[in-house]
Amino acid sequence: MTIRATRKEDIPRLEEIFSQARQTMREDGNVNQWPGTYPGEEAVLLDMGRGCSYVIEDSEGVIVGTFAFIPGIEPTYLKIYEGAWIREDEPYATIHRIAAAHGSHGIARTCFKWSLEQCRQRGIAGLRIDTHKDNNIMRACVAKAGFEYRGIIHLLNGDERLAYQLFIQ
C-alpha cells in the first residue's frame, strides 16, 4: 500500500469510504460516532487546506483508506480528564478521521506505521489519537499498535472521546 496527499478528485471516493466506515461502526454497535454525513467533503477540504489529508492506495492504485495526520497542538487535547498525557510538553502529531473501505485490511496499521515515520523524520516525540468509547474496532487497532490509554478528552461540541498516546522509541 502507498500513501499520498489527498487530491480534490479523491473526495467522492472518500465520501464512499466514510459512508462504509459509518455502516461498519453501526453494525458493530457504535451508533453515535460520526453522525449524519460527517466526515464529508467539508472536513476533507479543511484537512487538505492544512496539508494534512492523506489517502491509502492498494497495489492497483485504488483508494482503500484515508486519514488526517496533523502535526502540532490539537486544541481538544489541551484538557484531559481522568488521566494525563505523558511528557505533555513534547511535540506530537495527531491522527484523525481514519477510515477504511469495506473489505480492506491493514489500513490502520499502514496509517500508524507511516505516521510514526513522519514523526521520526520531523523530530516529533509522540503520536496521539482519540476514538469513541463504542468504537471497539479502533480501540483494538490502537491497542495492538502499542498506543496507551491516557484519559478522556472532549471534542469542540462537547462529545467525549477516549484518548491514546504513543511515543517514538
MOLIN-V161103 format. One record per pair of residues at least 12 apart in sequence whose ideal C-beta (glycine too) atoms are under 6 Angstrom apart, sorted by the first residue. I is the first residue (numbers start at 1). J is the second residue. Records with the same first field share a line. If there is no record, write none. Layout:
BEGIN
I: J  J
END
This chain:
BEGIN
1: 56  58  110
2: 57
3: 54  56  114
6: 48  53  55
10: 55
11: 41  44
13: 63
14: 44  66
15: 40
17: 66  99  101
18: 39  99
20: 101  102
21: 99
22: 34
28: 136  137
30: 134  135
33: 132  135
39: 97
47: 68
52: 68  69  70
53: 68
54: 67
56: 107  110
64: 101  104
65: 100  107
66: 99
67: 95  98  111
68: 96  97
69: 115
70: 94
71: 93
74: 94
76: 153  155
77: 153
80: 151  153
81: 151  152
82: 151  152
83: 150  151
85: 150
90: 125
91: 124  125
92: 126  128
93: 119  124  127
94: 128
95: 115  129
98: 111
108: 141
112: 145
115: 127
119: 168
120: 168
125: 168
126: 165  167
127: 166
128: 165
129: 142  164
130: 153  161  163
131: 162
133: 162
142: 164
146: 166
147: 164  166
148: 165
149: 164
150: 163  165
151: 163
END
